[in-house]
Amino acid sequence: MNNVSHNGRRRVVITGLGAVSPLGNDVETTWQRLLACESGAAEITQFDHTDYKIHFACEVKDFDPTNWIDRKEARRMDRFVHLILAAAYQAQEDAKLDIRAEADDIGASIATGIGGIKSFQDCYETLITKGPDRVNPFAIPSIIPNLGAGWVSIMLGTRGPLTAQCTACAASNMAIGDGLDAIRLGRANVMLCGGTEAAVNQVGIAGFAAMRALSQRNDDPTKASRPFDAGRDGFVMGEAGAVIVLEELEHAQARGAKIYAEVAGYGLSSDAKHITEPDPTGPVRAFDMALRDAGVGKDEIDYINAHATSTPVGDASETKMLKLALGEENARSTPVSGTKGATGHCLGAAGAIEAMFTTLAVRDGKLPPTINYEVEDPECDLDYVPNAPRDADVNVAVSNSFGFGGHNACVVFTKFAE
């Protein structure tokens, strides 16, 4: 039994998963609907969108936070906290973790891109219409981005490292990477890592629409998110919460935990060029770093879960990045899928949802599809696993996340072998 990786660090495995997503309110429902090529997009239900340019999104549906949280407590929290608490409780149960028994050695690393944007909107509306004395005293704790992590720690009882990444769409991949590092460095034995976002509201939709970042296919929402397709016209706003339990290998084996996969490598970099325009060379550096950290070669990768937001510039840039990172010939033979076709873009939660999909691809030997792929774009000419899942032996997989501001984070997952 080898409990030390190639680089002399403690090995880290995944022992639990939890999620609420546009495809379902648990992990297996979400995964099966993804493999069935379903879309989570539909008409927006959370506000009156009559006067808005965009009328659809990938919402979490039929979600009742009081299934997980006391009603009184839930009223004091933003929706982004509701989503991550539901996912965290699921992940704890799946991992069969007794957190209270060893709380000092268990931490949480929970990301978000924006935090409580709906609570901020409500606070400002009250301030303007009713005056400063009527502002909710729980407004600030509902808004600030770290309270997703804070509430996970408070409600589940973790007392180890507690971090809250806020690096746009790369945030939850960085949460996973930071959790990995915490365990490798001996700061914790277990880390609950993930991300959450709840930006399907007036400010979220209007703001991203003003940037011209969102698809305008109001007449056909389920076909709107189409990563790498020539007709892509922007992303579909999504919301989600997802948590993966990272655990030091020997600790997991000592308690007889099931092991989904191993987290073998992590890489991150910055573009230092532009807030929103992607530069393929920055992600290449993060990708290369992750592979070196994992000790795997470019020709050993069996699957890549792409960032693939369904934007014209972004998907073309990621295709170019993969060719630079893998070499043209190798890139063409490596399966890549964009699962945001089904979930929409869940912003700060995207990396966590996609890490879960990548983990399940390793577990089940199934590559998730890129749905709505109909017309090839000359700038996007790789194997995107179009419109149907594919059976494959997945020993090494990589998940990419790239965020506004030039944040790049890549995580390598491998099949567990003693």
JOBEL-V557480 format. One record per residue. N is the residue number from 0. PSI is psi in whole degrees, -180 to 180 (* if undefined). Layout:
BEGIN
n->(N | N)
psi->(PSI | PSI)
END
This chain:
BEGIN
n->(0 | 1 | 2 | 3 | 4 | 5 | 6 | 7 | 8 | 9 | 10 | 11 | 12 | 13 | 14 | 15 | 16 | 17 | 18 | 19 | 20 | 21 | 22 | 23 | 24 | 25 | 26 | 27 | 28 | 29 | 30 | 31 | 32 | 33 | 34 | 35 | 36 | 37 | 38 | 39 | 40 | 41 | 42 | 43 | 44 | 45 | 46 | 47 | 48 | 49 | 50 | 51 | 52 | 53 | 54 | 55 | 56 | 57 | 58 | 59 | 60 | 61 | 62 | 63 | 64 | 65 | 66 | 67 | 68 | 69 | 70 | 71 | 72 | 73 | 74 | 75 | 76 | 77 | 78 | 79 | 80 | 81 | 82 | 83 | 84 | 85 | 86 | 87 | 88 | 89 | 90 | 91 | 92 | 93 | 94 | 95 | 96 | 97 | 98 | 99 | 100 | 101 | 102 | 103 | 104 | 105 | 106 | 107 | 108 | 109 | 110 | 111 | 112 | 113 | 114 | 115 | 116 | 117 | 118 | 119 | 120 | 121 | 122 | 123 | 124 | 125 | 126 | 127 | 128 | 129 | 130 | 131 | 132 | 133 | 134 | 135 | 136 | 137 | 138 | 139 | 140 | 141 | 142 | 143 | 144 | 145 | 146 | 147 | 148 | 149 | 150 | 151 | 152 | 153 | 154 | 155 | 156 | 157 | 158 | 159 | 160 | 161 | 162 | 163 | 164 | 165 | 166 | 167 | 168 | 169 | 170 | 171 | 172 | 173 | 174 | 175 | 176 | 177 | 178 | 179 | 180 | 181 | 182 | 183 | 184 | 185 | 186 | 187 | 188 | 189 | 190 | 191 | 192 | 193 | 194 | 195 | 196 | 197 | 198 | 199 | 200 | 201 | 202 | 203 | 204 | 205 | 206 | 207 | 208 | 209 | 210 | 211 | 212 | 213 | 214 | 215 | 216 | 217 | 218 | 219 | 220 | 221 | 222 | 223 | 224 | 225 | 226 | 227 | 228 | 229 | 230 | 231 | 232 | 233 | 234 | 235 | 236 | 237 | 238 | 239 | 240 | 241 | 242 | 243 | 244 | 245 | 246 | 247 | 248 | 249 | 250 | 251 | 252 | 253 | 254 | 255 | 256 | 257 | 258 | 259 | 260 | 261 | 262 | 263 | 264 | 265 | 266 | 267 | 268 | 269 | 270 | 271 | 272 | 273 | 274 | 275 | 276 | 277 | 278 | 279 | 280 | 281 | 282 | 283 | 284 | 285 | 286 | 287 | 288 | 289 | 290 | 291 | 292 | 293 | 294 | 295 | 296 | 297 | 298 | 299 | 300 | 301 | 302 | 303 | 304 | 305 | 306 | 307 | 308 | 309 | 310 | 311 | 312 | 313 | 314 | 315 | 316 | 317 | 318 | 319 | 320 | 321 | 322 | 323 | 324 | 325 | 326 | 327 | 328 | 329 | 330 | 331 | 332 | 333 | 334 | 335 | 336 | 337 | 338 | 339 | 340 | 341 | 342 | 343 | 344 | 345 | 346 | 347 | 348 | 349 | 350 | 351 | 352 | 353 | 354 | 355 | 356 | 357 | 358 | 359 | 360 | 361 | 362 | 363 | 364 | 365 | 366 | 367 | 368 | 369 | 370 | 371 | 372 | 373 | 374 | 375 | 376 | 377 | 378 | 379 | 380 | 381 | 382 | 383 | 384 | 385 | 386 | 387 | 388 | 389 | 390 | 391 | 392 | 393 | 394 | 395 | 396 | 397 | 398 | 399 | 400 | 401 | 402 | 403 | 404 | 405 | 406 | 407 | 408 | 409 | 410 | 411 | 412 | 413 | 414 | 415 | 416 | 417)
psi->(127 | 107 | 8 | 135 | 180 | -28 | 13 | 6 | 162 | 138 | 146 | 129 | 164 | 125 | -1 | 150 | 146 | 144 | 147 | 132 | 173 | -16 | -11 | 162 | 22 | 172 | -52 | -38 | -45 | -47 | -46 | -36 | -33 | -47 | -25 | 5 | 33 | 157 | 144 | 6 | 142 | 175 | 140 | 135 | -13 | -11 | 164 | 111 | 17 | -44 | 10 | 154 | -31 | 132 | 11 | 162 | 173 | 87 | 154 | 130 | 148 | 42 | 124 | 107 | -24 | -6 | -18 | -25 | 141 | 139 | -42 | -43 | -42 | -33 | -19 | 2 | 149 | 162 | -33 | -29 | -42 | -46 | -42 | -32 | -41 | -44 | -40 | -42 | -40 | -45 | -40 | -45 | -42 | -39 | -11 | 47 | 130 | 85 | -43 | -28 | -23 | 46 | -34 | -22 | 9 | 128 | -176 | 143 | 96 | 123 | 161 | 153 | -36 | -38 | -144 | 67 | -35 | -39 | -37 | -44 | -45 | -40 | -46 | -40 | -42 | -43 | -46 | -41 | -28 | -13 | 164 | -28 | -10 | 1 | 137 | 128 | -16 | 7 | -52 | -47 | -23 | -24 | -45 | 137 | -25 | -10 | -14 | -50 | -43 | -46 | -34 | -45 | -45 | -48 | -36 | -18 | 20 | 140 | 9 | -157 | 141 | 114 | 156 | 93 | 141 | 65 | 53 | -133 | -6 | 0 | -48 | -22 | -38 | -33 | -41 | -44 | -41 | -36 | -41 | -47 | -39 | -40 | -44 | -36 | -3 | 13 | -17 | 160 | -26 | 139 | 130 | 113 | 140 | -159 | 164 | 149 | 141 | 75 | 17 | 81 | -180 | -48 | -44 | -49 | -46 | -41 | -48 | -31 | -39 | -30 | -8 | 34 | -20 | 145 | 145 | 24 | 63 | -25 | -11 | 68 | -39 | -15 | 4 | -41 | 113 | 72 | 136 | -7 | 147 | -25 | 10 | 141 | 18 | 171 | 165 | 128 | 131 | 167 | 151 | 166 | 135 | 142 | 135 | 139 | 116 | 138 | 139 | 135 | -51 | -37 | -44 | -44 | -35 | -29 | 8 | 31 | 147 | 149 | 120 | -48 | 175 | 141 | 108 | -23 | 155 | 136 | 147 | 154 | 176 | 150 | -41 | 42 | -52 | 150 | -47 | -21 | 121 | 150 | 114 | -22 | -31 | -53 | -33 | -41 | -40 | -41 | -48 | -42 | -42 | -41 | -42 | -42 | -38 | -18 | 34 | 153 | 162 | -28 | 3 | -5 | 127 | -19 | 142 | 125 | 110 | 158 | -50 | 74 | -12 | 25 | 147 | -48 | -43 | -46 | -37 | -40 | -40 | -36 | -46 | -41 | -43 | -35 | -39 | -40 | -38 | -17 | 143 | -51 | -45 | -39 | -39 | -23 | 3 | 120 | 135 | 132 | 153 | 96 | -5 | -13 | -31 | -38 | -11 | -175 | 109 | 20 | -118 | -15 | -8 | -47 | -37 | -45 | -42 | -29 | -39 | -46 | -40 | -41 | -44 | -30 | -41 | -45 | -47 | -10 | 39 | 128 | 123 | 150 | 161 | 107 | 164 | 22 | 109 | -42 | 125 | 136 | 127 | -26 | -8 | 89 | 36 | -178 | 101 | 16 | 61 | 126 | 8 | 141 | 165 | 133 | 137 | 150 | 107 | 101 | -32 | 129 | 151 | 139 | 127 | 141 | 130 | 134 | 156 | 141 | -7 | 27 | 129 | 131 | 130 | 139 | 136 | 130 | 140 | 156 | 134 | 132 | 131 | *)
END
